[in-house]
Amino acid sequence: MDYQAESRGEVRHLRDSWGNQVKWYDARLGREEQYSVMTEMDVAGQTYAVLTPTSFADPHPYLFKYSLTDGVPALSPVESEDEWDQAVDAFSAWLDESNVKVHMV
């Protein structure tokens, strides 16, 4: 999947289904975390969400991909490095376009 600027666009599927707050069970940590939705974007047919934690003092955004199964959104981590790079490029372009300031580590 090659990233192209014209193949990217902001969407509202997650926010329209769940609102601006979402919960995700992190199996690695063994607990559910609550996040605020910063933005959602479609990149070459795959939808991603940039979320910021609300339940602990971590100001950094997290990137998840998500899909709709029978109308129910499902979050999952991005595992492929190429896919990660494409989604981060789209998020960076969104930041530039919307003049949002985010501290990235």
N, C-alpha and C positions, 0 to 999 in steps of 0.2 A: 504494500500500500504506500504510494508516494504522496507526500503532503504537498498540496498546492493551495495558495492563499484563497483562490476562488472556491475551493472545496470545503471551506470552513464557514460556519455561521452559528450565531447564538440562538439557542432554543430555550423553551420553558417547560419541557415535559415533566421533569422532576418537581419543579415548583408548582406546576398545575396539579400534579397528583398528590404530593405530600405537603406542600407549603414551603416556607422558607427555612424550616427546621426539619432535619432528617435524623434518624437513628440507624446505626449500623453496628452489627455484632462483629467485633474483632476477635476471631478465633485464636489468633496468636496471643493476644492479651487475656483472652477469656472473659471479656466483658463487653457490654454495649456502650457505645459512645454516641453523643449527640453532636450534630454539626449544623452550622448555618450554611446555606447555599450562597456562594459568592457569584458563581455564574455556571451556565451549562452551555456546551457547544457540541455541534456535530462536526466531525472531522472525517471526511471521506466515507461517510455512511456509518460511523461509529459515534455514539454519544458519550460525552465525558462530563463530569461535574467537578468543579473546584469547590471544596468545602473547607470551612474553618471550624475548629473545635469550639464548642461552647461549654463543655463540662470540665475543662482543665486549662491552666494558664499556658497555652501554647498558641502563639499568634500566627504560626505558619500555616499556609494553605496546604491541603492535601488533594491529590488528583485521583479520582476514581473513574472507571468506565461503568456505564450502566446500560441495562437493557430492560425492555418491557416484556413480560411473559404473562399473557392473559390479562393485560392491563395493569399488572403489578410491577413497579420498578424494582430491579435487583442491582445492588452495587457490588462491584468486584475490583480488586486491585489490578493495576496495569502491570503485566509481567514481562512483556517484550520490550527490549531497549529501543528498537525502532519505533514501536507504537508510542512509547513514553516520549521520545524525542518529538514526534509529530504532534502529540497532544500539548506538550509544553510550548512548542513553537506557536500553536494556535492560541494558547493562553497568553503568551507574551504579546502577540499581535492584538488580542483583546485588551490587554492592559494599556498598550500604546494608544489604541483608539479611544478608550474610555477615560484616559488620564487617571487611572486608579494607581495608587502608590502601595506597593506590597514589598515587604522585606523578604527576599528569597535567600535561603541558605543552601 
